[in-house]
Amino acid sequence: MKPPKEQARTLLVLALTLVVAGAADAQQFVKKPSSYSSVVEEDFATVMKRMKAAKSGIEKRQADLLKQRYDLFDHPALGVTMSRGKAV
């Protein structure tokens, strides 16, 4: 076993090494700009006005996508009926 003074010196050197290594490692983590946008960029009235102006265009675009992807019309499937003959 080492004498108490030598143990204390070893612990002090180890602690200083960890502190220096931690400080060097912390310098690598420079705060980067966030990918999230700021929460408050415009006042509410401006945002509301801009979104109301864009609403009709967005609704038309979404309706066109629905029409393109799905047949939303009420056409009965040919040759398919329910138990009493009602078209499906």
N, CA, C and O atoms as a CHARMM CRD file, in Angstrom:
* protein
*
  352
    1    1 MET  N      0.82600  -1.17100   0.00000 PROA 1      0.00000
    2    1 MET  CA     0.00000   0.00000   0.00000 PROA 1      0.00000
    3    1 MET  C      0.87700   1.24200   0.00000 PROA 1      0.00000
    4    1 MET  O      1.95600   1.25400   0.59200 PROA 1      0.00000
    5    2 LYS  N      0.39900   2.29400  -0.67400 PROA 2      0.00000
    6    2 LYS  CA     1.14400   3.54900  -0.75600 PROA 2      0.00000
    7    2 LYS  C      0.95300   4.35400   0.51400 PROA 2      0.00000
    8    2 LYS  O     -0.07400   4.22800   1.18100 PROA 2      0.00000
    9    3 PRO  N      1.92900   5.17800   0.85700 PROA 3      0.00000
   10    3 PRO  CA     1.75600   6.06900   2.00800 PROA 3      0.00000
   11    3 PRO  C      0.63900   7.08300   1.73500 PROA 3      0.00000
   12    3 PRO  O      0.35000   7.37200   0.57400 PROA 3      0.00000
   13    4 PRO  N      0.00200   7.62900   2.78600 PROA 4      0.00000
   14    4 PRO  CA    -1.12700   8.55400   2.62600 PROA 4      0.00000
   15    4 PRO  C     -0.79400   9.78100   1.79500 PROA 4      0.00000
   16    4 PRO  O     -1.63900  10.24200   1.02800 PROA 4      0.00000
   17    5 LYS  N      0.42000  10.32900   1.92400 PROA 5      0.00000
   18    5 LYS  CA     0.77700  11.50800   1.12800 PROA 5      0.00000
   19    5 LYS  C      0.81700  11.16200  -0.34800 PROA 5      0.00000
   20    5 LYS  O      0.35600  11.94300  -1.18100 PROA 5      0.00000
   21    6 GLU  N      1.35500  10.01500  -0.67900 PROA 6      0.00000
   22    6 GLU  CA     1.45100   9.60600  -2.08700 PROA 6      0.00000
   23    6 GLU  C      0.05600   9.32000  -2.65600 PROA 6      0.00000
   24    6 GLU  O     -0.21700   9.62800  -3.81600 PROA 6      0.00000
   25    7 GLN  N     -0.81700   8.73600  -1.84700 PROA 7      0.00000
   26    7 GLN  CA    -2.20000   8.49400  -2.28700 PROA 7      0.00000
   27    7 GLN  C     -2.91900   9.81600  -2.55200 PROA 7      0.00000
   28    7 GLN  O     -3.63500   9.95600  -3.54300 PROA 7      0.00000
   29    8 ALA  N     -2.72000  10.78300  -1.65600 PROA 8      0.00000
   30    8 ALA  CA    -3.35600  12.08700  -1.83500 PROA 8      0.00000
   31    8 ALA  C     -2.83600  12.76900  -3.08500 PROA 8      0.00000
   32    8 ALA  O     -3.60800  13.37900  -3.82400 PROA 8      0.00000
   33    9 ARG  N     -1.52900  12.67200  -3.33200 PROA 9      0.00000
   34    9 ARG  CA    -0.93000  13.27000  -4.52200 PROA 9      0.00000
   35    9 ARG  C     -1.48500  12.60400  -5.79300 PROA 9      0.00000
   36    9 ARG  O     -1.79300  13.28400  -6.77200 PROA 9      0.00000
   37   10 THR  N     -1.60500  11.29000  -5.76500 PROA 10     0.00000
   38   10 THR  CA    -2.13400  10.54900  -6.91600 PROA 10     0.00000
   39   10 THR  C     -3.58700  10.96000  -7.18800 PROA 10     0.00000
   40   10 THR  O     -3.97500  11.17700  -8.33600 PROA 10     0.00000
   41   11 LEU  N     -4.37500  11.06100  -6.12800 PROA 11     0.00000
   42   11 LEU  CA    -5.77100  11.47900  -6.29700 PROA 11     0.00000
   43   11 LEU  C     -5.87500  12.90700  -6.82400 PROA 11     0.00000
   44   11 LEU  O     -6.74000  13.21000  -7.64500 PROA 11     0.00000
   45   12 LEU  N     -4.98200  13.78900  -6.34400 PROA 12     0.00000
   46   12 LEU  CA    -4.99100  15.16900  -6.80400 PROA 12     0.00000
   47   12 LEU  C     -4.63600  15.24900  -8.28700 PROA 12     0.00000
   48   12 LEU  O     -5.26700  15.98600  -9.04500 PROA 12     0.00000
   49   13 VAL  N     -3.62200  14.48600  -8.69500 PROA 13     0.00000
   50   13 VAL  CA    -3.23300  14.46400 -10.11500 PROA 13     0.00000
   51   13 VAL  C     -4.36400  13.90800 -10.96500 PROA 13     0.00000
   52   13 VAL  O     -4.65100  14.43300 -12.04000 PROA 13     0.00000
   53   14 LEU  N     -5.00100  12.85600 -10.49300 PROA 14     0.00000
   54   14 LEU  CA    -6.12600  12.26100 -11.22600 PROA 14     0.00000
   55   14 LEU  C     -7.28200  13.25600 -11.34700 PROA 14     0.00000
   56   14 LEU  O     -7.87500  13.39600 -12.41600 PROA 14     0.00000
   57   15 ALA  N     -7.59800  13.94200 -10.25800 PROA 15     0.00000
   58   15 ALA  CA    -8.69200  14.91900 -10.28000 PROA 15     0.00000
   59   15 ALA  C     -8.37500  16.06800 -11.22600 PROA 15     0.00000
   60   15 ALA  O     -9.23900  16.48700 -11.99700 PROA 15     0.00000
   61   16 LEU  N     -7.15500  16.58300 -11.18000 PROA 16     0.00000
   62   16 LEU  CA    -6.76600  17.66200 -12.09400 PROA 16     0.00000
   63   16 LEU  C     -6.81300  17.21100 -13.54800 PROA 16     0.00000
   64   16 LEU  O     -7.22700  17.96900 -14.42500 PROA 16     0.00000
   65   17 THR  N     -6.39300  15.98900 -13.80100 PROA 17     0.00000
   66   17 THR  CA    -6.44300  15.45300 -15.16400 PROA 17     0.00000
   67   17 THR  C     -7.88400  15.39800 -15.66400 PROA 17     0.00000
   68   17 THR  O     -8.16700  15.76700 -16.80400 PROA 17     0.00000
   69   18 LEU  N     -8.79100  14.93600 -14.80300 PROA 18     0.00000
   70   18 LEU  CA   -10.20300  14.87100 -15.19600 PROA 18     0.00000
   71   18 LEU  C    -10.78800  16.26300 -15.43300 PROA 18     0.00000
   72   18 LEU  O    -11.56500  16.45300 -16.36900 PROA 18     0.00000
   73   19 VAL  N    -10.43000  17.22400 -14.60800 PROA 19     0.00000
   74   19 VAL  CA   -10.93500  18.58700 -14.77400 PROA 19     0.00000
   75   19 VAL  C    -10.43800  19.17800 -16.08300 PROA 19     0.00000
   76   19 VAL  O    -11.21400  19.78600 -16.82000 PROA 19     0.00000
   77   20 VAL  N     -9.15000  19.00800 -16.38100 PROA 20     0.00000
   78   20 VAL  CA    -8.57800  19.54500 -17.62300 PROA 20     0.00000
   79   20 VAL  C     -9.20000  18.85500 -18.83000 PROA 20     0.00000
   80   20 VAL  O     -9.53700  19.51300 -19.81500 PROA 20     0.00000
   81   21 ALA  N     -9.35400  17.53700 -18.76300 PROA 21     0.00000
   82   21 ALA  CA    -9.95400  16.80200 -19.88000 PROA 21     0.00000
   83   21 ALA  C    -11.41300  17.23000 -20.07700 PROA 21     0.00000
   84   21 ALA  O    -11.87100  17.37800 -21.21000 PROA 21     0.00000
   85   22 GLY  N    -12.13900  17.42900 -18.97200 PROA 22     0.00000
   86   22 GLY  CA   -13.53300  17.86700 -19.07400 PROA 22     0.00000
   87   22 GLY  C    -13.65100  19.25500 -19.66700 PROA 22     0.00000
   88   22 GLY  O    -14.55200  19.51000 -20.46600 PROA 22     0.00000
   89   23 ALA  N    -12.75300  20.16100 -19.29000 PROA 23     0.00000
   90   23 ALA  CA   -12.78500  21.52000 -19.82800 PROA 23     0.00000
   91   23 ALA  C    -12.46200  21.51600 -21.31900 PROA 23     0.00000
   92   23 ALA  O    -13.07800  22.24800 -22.09300 PROA 23     0.00000
   93   24 ALA  N    -11.50200  20.69500 -21.71500 PROA 24     0.00000
   94   24 ALA  CA   -11.15000  20.61300 -23.13600 PROA 24     0.00000
   95   24 ALA  C    -12.29800  20.01800 -23.93000 PROA 24     0.00000
   96   24 ALA  O    -12.57000  20.44700 -25.05100 PROA 24     0.00000
   97   25 ASP  N    -12.97500  19.02900 -23.35100 PROA 25     0.00000
   98   25 ASP  CA   -14.09300  18.39000 -24.03900 PROA 25     0.00000
   99   25 ASP  C    -15.28100  19.34000 -24.12800 PROA 25     0.00000
  100   25 ASP  O    -15.99800  19.33300 -25.12900 PROA 25     0.00000
  101   26 ALA  N    -15.50200  20.15700 -23.10200 PROA 26     0.00000
  102   26 ALA  CA   -16.62800  21.09300 -23.09300 PROA 26     0.00000
  103   26 ALA  C    -16.47400  22.16700 -24.15700 PROA 26     0.00000
  104   26 ALA  O    -17.47200  22.69100 -24.65100 PROA 26     0.00000
  105   27 GLN  N    -15.25400  22.50000 -24.51500 PROA 27     0.00000
  106   27 GLN  CA   -15.03200  23.52400 -25.54100 PROA 27     0.00000
  107   27 GLN  C    -15.46300  23.02800 -26.90900 PROA 27     0.00000
  108   27 GLN  O    -15.74100  23.83700 -27.79400 PROA 27     0.00000
  109   28 GLN  N    -15.52500  21.72200 -27.10000 PROA 28     0.00000
  110   28 GLN  CA   -15.94900  21.16700 -28.38000 PROA 28     0.00000
  111   28 GLN  C    -17.44200  21.36900 -28.60600 PROA 28     0.00000
  112   28 GLN  O    -17.89600  21.39300 -29.75000 PROA 28     0.00000
  113   29 PHE  N    -18.20000  21.51200 -27.54200 PROA 29     0.00000
  114   29 PHE  CA   -19.64800  21.62700 -27.64200 PROA 29     0.00000
  115   29 PHE  C    -20.06900  23.08800 -27.69300 PROA 29     0.00000
  116   29 PHE  O    -20.70300  23.59700 -26.76900 PROA 29     0.00000
  117   30 VAL  N    -19.71800  23.74100 -28.75700 PROA 30     0.00000
  118   30 VAL  CA   -20.13500  25.11800 -28.96200 PROA 30     0.00000
  119   30 VAL  C    -21.59000  25.08000 -29.40000 PROA 30     0.00000
  120   30 VAL  O    -21.96400  24.25600 -30.23500 PROA 30     0.00000
  121   31 LYS  N    -22.41100  25.95700 -28.84900 PROA 31     0.00000
  122   31 LYS  CA   -23.83800  25.95000 -29.16600 PROA 31     0.00000
  123   31 LYS  C    -24.05400  26.29300 -30.63700 PROA 31     0.00000
  124   31 LYS  O    -23.63900  27.34800 -31.11800 PROA 31     0.00000
  125   32 LYS  N    -24.71500  25.37200 -31.33600 PROA 32     0.00000
  126   32 LYS  CA   -25.02300  25.56100 -32.74900 PROA 32     0.00000
  127   32 LYS  C    -26.36600  26.27100 -32.87000 PROA 32     0.00000
  128   32 LYS  O    -27.18700  26.21600 -31.95500 PROA 32     0.00000
  129   33 PRO  N    -26.58700  26.93100 -33.99100 PROA 33     0.00000
  130   33 PRO  CA   -27.91300  27.53700 -34.19000 PROA 33     0.00000
  131   33 PRO  C    -28.98500  26.44700 -34.24500 PROA 33     0.00000
  132   33 PRO  O    -28.75200  25.37100 -34.79700 PROA 33     0.00000
  133   34 SER  N    -30.13800  26.72100 -33.68400 PROA 34     0.00000
  134   34 SER  CA   -31.21600  25.74400 -33.61600 PROA 34     0.00000
  135   34 SER  C    -31.89400  25.58700 -34.97500 PROA 34     0.00000
  136   34 SER  O    -32.00900  26.54100 -35.74500 PROA 34     0.00000
  137   35 SER  N    -32.33600  24.36600 -35.24900 PROA 35     0.00000
  138   35 SER  CA   -33.08300  24.11700 -36.48400 PROA 35     0.00000
  139   35 SER  C    -34.55100  24.49900 -36.32100 PROA 35     0.00000
  140   35 SER  O    -35.28500  24.56300 -37.30600 PROA 35     0.00000
  141   36 TYR  N    -34.98100  24.75000 -35.09600 PROA 36     0.00000
  142   36 TYR  CA   -36.35300  25.15700 -34.84400 PROA 36     0.00000
  143   36 TYR  C    -36.49700  26.65600 -35.06200 PROA 36     0.00000
  144   36 TYR  O    -35.61400  27.44000 -34.71300 PROA 36     0.00000
  145   37 SER  N    -37.60400  27.02900 -35.63600 PROA 37     0.00000
  146   37 SER  CA   -37.82100  28.45500 -35.85200 PROA 37     0.00000
  147   37 SER  C    -38.21400  29.10700 -34.53100 PROA 37     0.00000
  148   37 SER  O    -38.64800  28.43900 -33.59200 PROA 37     0.00000
  149   38 SER  N    -38.05700  30.38400 -34.48500 PROA 38     0.00000
  150   38 SER  CA   -38.41500  31.13500 -33.29000 PROA 38     0.00000
  151   38 SER  C    -39.91700  31.04800 -33.07700 PROA 38     0.00000
  152   38 SER  O    -40.68200  30.97900 -34.04000 PROA 38     0.00000
  153   39 VAL  N    -40.33300  31.05100 -31.84000 PROA 39     0.00000
  154   39 VAL  CA   -41.75400  30.92800 -31.54100 PROA 39     0.00000
  155   39 VAL  C    -42.50300  32.20300 -31.92700 PROA 39     0.00000
  156   39 VAL  O    -43.61000  32.13200 -32.46200 PROA 39     0.00000
  157   40 VAL  N    -41.92100  33.34200 -31.66500 PROA 40     0.00000
  158   40 VAL  CA   -42.60000  34.60700 -31.94200 PROA 40     0.00000
  159   40 VAL  C    -41.83400  35.32900 -33.04700 PROA 40     0.00000
  160   40 VAL  O    -40.84300  36.01200 -32.78800 PROA 40     0.00000
  161   41 GLU  N    -42.30300  35.17000 -34.27100 PROA 41     0.00000
  162   41 GLU  CA   -41.70100  35.87000 -35.40500 PROA 41     0.00000
  163   41 GLU  C    -42.57800  37.02000 -35.86200 PROA 41     0.00000
  164   41 GLU  O    -42.08100  38.07900 -36.24500 PROA 41     0.00000
  165   42 GLU  N    -43.90000  36.80400 -35.82100 PROA 42     0.00000
  166   42 GLU  CA   -44.85600  37.80600 -36.27300 PROA 42     0.00000
  167   42 GLU  C    -45.94000  37.93600 -35.20700 PROA 42     0.00000
  168   42 GLU  O    -46.14500  37.02900 -34.40000 PROA 42     0.00000
  169   43 ASP  N    -46.61400  39.04800 -35.21300 PROA 43     0.00000
  170   43 ASP  CA   -47.72700  39.17400 -34.27900 PROA 43     0.00000
  171   43 ASP  C    -48.91500  38.37300 -34.81900 PROA 43     0.00000
  172   43 ASP  O    -48.96300  38.04000 -36.00400 PROA 43     0.00000
  173   44 PHE  N    -49.86300  38.07000 -33.94300 PROA 44     0.00000
  174   44 PHE  CA   -50.97200  37.18700 -34.28900 PROA 44     0.00000
  175   44 PHE  C    -51.80100  37.71100 -35.45900 PROA 44     0.00000
  176   44 PHE  O    -52.18500  36.93400 -36.33300 PROA 44     0.00000
  177   45 ALA  N    -52.08000  38.99900 -35.49100 PROA 45     0.00000
  178   45 ALA  CA   -52.92200  39.56500 -36.54700 PROA 45     0.00000
  179   45 ALA  C    -52.28000  39.36700 -37.92600 PROA 45     0.00000
  180   45 ALA  O    -52.97600  39.07300 -38.89800 PROA 45     0.00000
  181   46 THR  N    -50.97300  39.52500 -38.00800 PROA 46     0.00000
  182   46 THR  CA   -50.27100  39.34000 -39.28400 PROA 46     0.00000
  183   46 THR  C    -50.33500  37.88600 -39.73300 PROA 46     0.00000
  184   46 THR  O    -50.57500  37.59800 -40.90500 PROA 46     0.00000
  185   47 VAL  N    -50.11800  36.97100 -38.78700 PROA 47     0.00000
  186   47 VAL  CA   -50.16800  35.54400 -39.11300 PROA 47     0.00000
  187   47 VAL  C    -51.57500  35.16400 -39.56600 PROA 47     0.00000
  188   47 VAL  O    -51.73500  34.44000 -40.54900 PROA 47     0.00000
  189   48 MET  N    -52.58800  35.64600 -38.86000 PROA 48     0.00000
  190   48 MET  CA   -53.97300  35.33100 -39.20000 PROA 48     0.00000
  191   48 MET  C    -54.32400  35.84200 -40.58800 PROA 48     0.00000
  192   48 MET  O    -54.97100  35.13600 -41.36200 PROA 48     0.00000
  193   49 LYS  N    -53.90800  37.04800 -40.90900 PROA 49     0.00000
  194   49 LYS  CA   -54.19200  37.63500 -42.22100 PROA 49     0.00000
  195   49 LYS  C    -53.51500  36.82200 -43.32800 PROA 49     0.00000
  196   49 LYS  O    -54.12800  36.54000 -44.35800 PROA 49     0.00000
  197   50 ARG  N    -52.25300  36.44700 -43.11200 PROA 50     0.00000
  198   50 ARG  CA   -51.49800  35.67400 -44.11300 PROA 50     0.00000
  199   50 ARG  C    -52.12600  34.29300 -44.31500 PROA 50     0.00000
  200   50 ARG  O    -52.23900  33.81900 -45.44600 PROA 50     0.00000
  201   51 MET  N    -52.53300  33.65100 -43.22000 PROA 51     0.00000
  202   51 MET  CA   -53.10600  32.30700 -43.32800 PROA 51     0.00000
  203   51 MET  C    -54.49500  32.32300 -43.95600 PROA 51     0.00000
  204   51 MET  O    -54.84600  31.40800 -44.70000 PROA 51     0.00000
  205   52 LYS  N    -55.29000  33.35500 -43.66600 PROA 52     0.00000
  206   52 LYS  CA   -56.60900  33.46100 -44.30400 PROA 52     0.00000
  207   52 LYS  C    -56.47100  33.66200 -45.80700 PROA 52     0.00000
  208   52 LYS  O    -57.26300  33.12700 -46.58300 PROA 52     0.00000
  209   53 ALA  N    -55.46300  34.43500 -46.21900 PROA 53     0.00000
  210   53 ALA  CA   -55.24000  34.66500 -47.64800 PROA 53     0.00000
  211   53 ALA  C    -54.80800  33.38400 -48.35300 PROA 53     0.00000
  212   53 ALA  O    -55.13700  33.18800 -49.52400 PROA 53     0.00000
  213   54 ALA  N    -54.07900  32.51100 -47.66500 PROA 54     0.00000
  214   54 ALA  CA   -53.57200  31.27900 -48.27800 PROA 54     0.00000
  215   54 ALA  C    -54.55900  30.12300 -48.19600 PROA 54     0.00000
  216   54 ALA  O    -54.36700  29.10400 -48.85900 PROA 54     0.00000
  217   55 LYS  N    -55.61000  30.26200 -47.39600 PROA 55     0.00000
  218   55 LYS  CA   -56.51700  29.15300 -47.12200 PROA 55     0.00000
  219   55 LYS  C    -57.17400  28.57900 -48.37300 PROA 55     0.00000
  220   55 LYS  O    -57.19300  27.36000 -48.54300 PROA 55     0.00000
  221   56 SER  N    -57.70600  29.41000 -49.24000 PROA 56     0.00000
  222   56 SER  CA   -58.42100  28.89400 -50.42000 PROA 56     0.00000
  223   56 SER  C    -57.48000  28.11200 -51.33300 PROA 56     0.00000
  224   56 SER  O    -57.86400  27.07600 -51.87500 PROA 56     0.00000
  225   57 GLY  N    -56.26800  28.59300 -51.50500 PROA 57     0.00000
  226   57 GLY  CA   -55.29800  27.88300 -52.34100 PROA 57     0.00000
  227   57 GLY  C    -54.92700  26.53100 -51.75700 PROA 57     0.00000
  228   57 GLY  O    -54.78000  25.55400 -52.49200 PROA 57     0.00000
  229   58 ILE  N    -54.77500  26.47000 -50.45400 PROA 58     0.00000
  230   58 ILE  CA   -54.43000  25.21100 -49.79700 PROA 58     0.00000
  231   58 ILE  C    -55.58900  24.22500 -49.89600 PROA 58     0.00000
  232   58 ILE  O    -55.37700  23.04200 -50.16300 PROA 58     0.00000
  233   59 GLU  N    -56.82400  24.71000 -49.68000 PROA 59     0.00000
  234   59 GLU  CA   -57.99400  23.83400 -49.79300 PROA 59     0.00000
  235   59 GLU  C    -58.13200  23.27400 -51.20500 PROA 59     0.00000
  236   59 GLU  O    -58.44800  22.09700 -51.37500 PROA 59     0.00000
  237   60 LYS  N    -57.89900  24.10600 -52.21600 PROA 60     0.00000
  238   60 LYS  CA   -57.98900  23.63600 -53.60700 PROA 60     0.00000
  239   60 LYS  C    -56.92100  22.59100 -53.88500 PROA 60     0.00000
  240   60 LYS  O    -57.20500  21.57100 -54.51300 PROA 60     0.00000
  241   61 ARG  N    -55.70000  22.82800 -53.42700 PROA 61     0.00000
  242   61 ARG  CA   -54.61500  21.87500 -53.65400 PROA 61     0.00000
  243   61 ARG  C    -54.92700  20.53100 -53.00000 PROA 61     0.00000
  244   61 ARG  O    -54.69200  19.48100 -53.59700 PROA 61     0.00000
  245   62 GLN  N    -55.45500  20.56000 -51.77300 PROA 62     0.00000
  246   62 GLN  CA   -55.77500  19.32000 -51.07600 PROA 62     0.00000
  247   62 GLN  C    -56.94200  18.58800 -51.73300 PROA 62     0.00000
  248   62 GLN  O    -56.93200  17.36000 -51.81600 PROA 62     0.00000
  249   63 ALA  N    -57.95300  19.33500 -52.20200 PROA 63     0.00000
  250   63 ALA  CA   -59.09000  18.71200 -52.89500 PROA 63     0.00000
  251   63 ALA  C    -58.62800  18.04900 -54.18200 PROA 63     0.00000
  252   63 ALA  O    -59.08500  16.95600 -54.51800 PROA 63     0.00000
  253   64 ASP  N    -57.72100  18.70500 -54.90900 PROA 64     0.00000
  254   64 ASP  CA   -57.18000  18.11400 -56.13000 PROA 64     0.00000
  255   64 ASP  C    -56.40700  16.83300 -55.83700 PROA 64     0.00000
  256   64 ASP  O    -56.49400  15.86600 -56.59300 PROA 64     0.00000
  257   65 LEU  N    -55.65000  16.82700 -54.73700 PROA 65     0.00000
  258   65 LEU  CA   -54.92800  15.61000 -54.35500 PROA 65     0.00000
  259   65 LEU  C    -55.89300  14.47600 -54.03700 PROA 65     0.00000
  260   65 LEU  O    -55.66500  13.33500 -54.44100 PROA 65     0.00000
  261   66 LEU  N    -56.98000  14.78500 -53.30700 PROA 66     0.00000
  262   66 LEU  CA   -57.98200  13.76200 -53.00200 PROA 66     0.00000
  263   66 LEU  C    -58.60500  13.20100 -54.27100 PROA 66     0.00000
  264   66 LEU  O    -58.76500  11.98700 -54.40100 PROA 66     0.00000
  265   67 LYS  N    -58.95800  14.07800 -55.20900 PROA 67     0.00000
  266   67 LYS  CA   -59.56100  13.62100 -56.46900 PROA 67     0.00000
  267   67 LYS  C    -58.59100  12.76200 -57.27100 PROA 67     0.00000
  268   67 LYS  O    -58.99100  11.79200 -57.91500 PROA 67     0.00000
  269   68 GLN  N    -57.31800  13.12700 -57.22600 PROA 68     0.00000
  270   68 GLN  CA   -56.30000  12.39100 -57.97500 PROA 68     0.00000
  271   68 GLN  C    -56.07100  11.00600 -57.36800 PROA 68     0.00000
  272   68 GLN  O    -55.88500  10.03700 -58.10500 PROA 68     0.00000
  273   69 ARG  N    -56.08200  10.90100 -56.05800 PROA 69     0.00000
  274   69 ARG  CA   -55.73100   9.64800 -55.39700 PROA 69     0.00000
  275   69 ARG  C    -56.92000   8.70700 -55.18500 PROA 69     0.00000
  276   69 ARG  O    -56.75900   7.48700 -55.21400 PROA 69     0.00000
  277   70 TYR  N    -58.10700   9.27200 -54.97200 PROA 70     0.00000
  278   70 TYR  CA   -59.24400   8.44100 -54.59000 PROA 70     0.00000
  279   70 TYR  C    -60.45600   8.73200 -55.45800 PROA 70     0.00000
  280   70 TYR  O    -60.67400   9.86200 -55.89500 PROA 70     0.00000
  281   71 ASP  N    -61.24900   7.67800 -55.70000 PROA 71     0.00000
  282   71 ASP  CA   -62.52900   7.82600 -56.38100 PROA 71     0.00000
  283   71 ASP  C    -63.58200   8.01200 -55.29200 PROA 71     0.00000
  284   71 ASP  O    -64.00100   7.04500 -54.65600 PROA 71     0.00000
  285   72 LEU  N    -64.00400   9.24800 -55.08200 PROA 72     0.00000
  286   72 LEU  CA   -64.93500   9.54800 -54.00100 PROA 72     0.00000
  287   72 LEU  C    -66.38900   9.54300 -54.45100 PROA 72     0.00000
  288   72 LEU  O    -67.27300   9.91700 -53.68000 PROA 72     0.00000
  289   73 PHE  N    -66.64700   9.12900 -55.67300 PROA 73     0.00000
  290   73 PHE  CA   -68.00800   9.11200 -56.18700 PROA 73     0.00000
  291   73 PHE  C    -68.72500   7.85200 -55.72500 PROA 73     0.00000
  292   73 PHE  O    -68.08700   6.85300 -55.39200 PROA 73     0.00000
  293   74 ASP  N    -70.04500   7.90100 -55.70800 PROA 74     0.00000
  294   74 ASP  CA   -70.86400   6.79000 -55.21800 PROA 74     0.00000
  295   74 ASP  C    -71.23600   5.86900 -56.37400 PROA 74     0.00000
  296   74 ASP  O    -72.39300   5.83400 -56.79200 PROA 74     0.00000
  297   75 HSD  N    -70.26500   5.12700 -56.89100 PROA 75     0.00000
  298   75 HSD  CA   -70.51400   4.17100 -57.97400 PROA 75     0.00000
  299   75 HSD  C    -70.60000   2.77900 -57.36000 PROA 75     0.00000
  300   75 HSD  O    -69.69300   2.37400 -56.63200 PROA 75     0.00000
  301   76 PRO  N    -71.66100   2.04500 -57.63600 PROA 76     0.00000
  302   76 PRO  CA   -71.74000   0.68200 -57.10400 PROA 76     0.00000
  303   76 PRO  C    -70.71600  -0.22200 -57.79700 PROA 76     0.00000
  304   76 PRO  O    -70.45600  -0.07700 -58.99100 PROA 76     0.00000
  305   77 ALA  N    -70.14800  -1.14300 -57.04400 PROA 77     0.00000
  306   77 ALA  CA   -69.19700  -2.10500 -57.61200 PROA 77     0.00000
  307   77 ALA  C    -69.97900  -3.08000 -58.47600 PROA 77     0.00000
  308   77 ALA  O    -71.00900  -3.60400 -58.05200 PROA 77     0.00000
  309   78 LEU  N    -69.49300  -3.32400 -59.68400 PROA 78     0.00000
  310   78 LEU  CA   -70.19500  -4.20800 -60.62100 PROA 78     0.00000
  311   78 LEU  C    -70.11800  -5.65400 -60.15600 PROA 78     0.00000
  312   78 LEU  O    -69.04300  -6.14900 -59.81700 PROA 78     0.00000
  313   79 GLY  N    -71.25700  -6.32600 -60.14200 PROA 79     0.00000
  314   79 GLY  CA   -71.31400  -7.74200 -59.80100 PROA 79     0.00000
  315   79 GLY  C    -71.22000  -8.04200 -58.31800 PROA 79     0.00000
  316   79 GLY  O    -71.13500  -9.20800 -57.93400 PROA 79     0.00000
  317   80 VAL  N    -71.23500  -7.00700 -57.46300 PROA 80     0.00000
  318   80 VAL  CA   -71.12700  -7.23000 -56.03200 PROA 80     0.00000
  319   80 VAL  C    -72.40600  -6.69800 -55.38500 PROA 80     0.00000
  320   80 VAL  O    -72.77400  -5.53900 -55.57900 PROA 80     0.00000
  321   81 THR  N    -73.07900  -7.55700 -54.61400 PROA 81     0.00000
  322   81 THR  CA   -74.30600  -7.12900 -53.93000 PROA 81     0.00000
  323   81 THR  C    -74.30100  -7.61500 -52.48300 PROA 81     0.00000
  324   81 THR  O    -73.55500  -8.51900 -52.10700 PROA 81     0.00000
  325   82 MET  N    -75.16100  -6.98500 -51.69100 PROA 82     0.00000
  326   82 MET  CA   -75.35200  -7.43900 -50.31900 PROA 82     0.00000
  327   82 MET  C    -76.28400  -8.64900 -50.32100 PROA 82     0.00000
  328   82 MET  O    -76.69200  -9.11700 -51.38400 PROA 82     0.00000
  329   83 SER  N    -76.61500  -9.14700 -49.15600 PROA 83     0.00000
  330   83 SER  CA   -77.39400 -10.39000 -49.04700 PROA 83     0.00000
  331   83 SER  C    -78.75500 -10.28700 -49.70400 PROA 83     0.00000
  332   83 SER  O    -79.24400 -11.30500 -50.19400 PROA 83     0.00000
  333   84 ARG  N    -79.39800  -9.14000 -49.75000 PROA 84     0.00000
  334   84 ARG  CA   -80.71400  -9.02600 -50.39100 PROA 84     0.00000
  335   84 ARG  C    -80.64900  -8.34700 -51.74800 PROA 84     0.00000
  336   84 ARG  O    -81.66700  -7.88800 -52.26600 PROA 84     0.00000
  337   85 GLY  N    -79.45000  -8.28300 -52.32800 PROA 85     0.00000
  338   85 GLY  CA   -79.32700  -7.77200 -53.69500 PROA 85     0.00000
  339   85 GLY  C    -78.99400  -6.30400 -53.81800 PROA 85     0.00000
  340   85 GLY  O    -78.87800  -5.79800 -54.93500 PROA 85     0.00000
  341   86 LYS  N    -78.83500  -5.59700 -52.70400 PROA 86     0.00000
  342   86 LYS  CA   -78.50100  -4.17900 -52.75700 PROA 86     0.00000
  343   86 LYS  C    -77.04800  -4.02500 -53.21600 PROA 86     0.00000
  344   86 LYS  O    -76.16100  -4.74100 -52.75200 PROA 86     0.00000
  345   87 ALA  N    -76.81800  -3.08000 -54.13500 PROA 87     0.00000
  346   87 ALA  CA   -75.47100  -2.88200 -54.67100 PROA 87     0.00000
  347   87 ALA  C    -74.52100  -2.35800 -53.59100 PROA 87     0.00000
  348   87 ALA  O    -74.90000  -1.57900 -52.71700 PROA 87     0.00000
  349   88 VAL  N    -73.28400  -2.81400 -53.68700 PROA 88     0.00000
  350   88 VAL  CA   -72.25200  -2.36400 -52.73200 PROA 88     0.00000
  351   88 VAL  C    -71.45100  -1.26800 -53.35700 PROA 88     0.00000
  352   88 VAL  O    -70.53000  -0.74200 -52.73100 PROA 88     0.00000
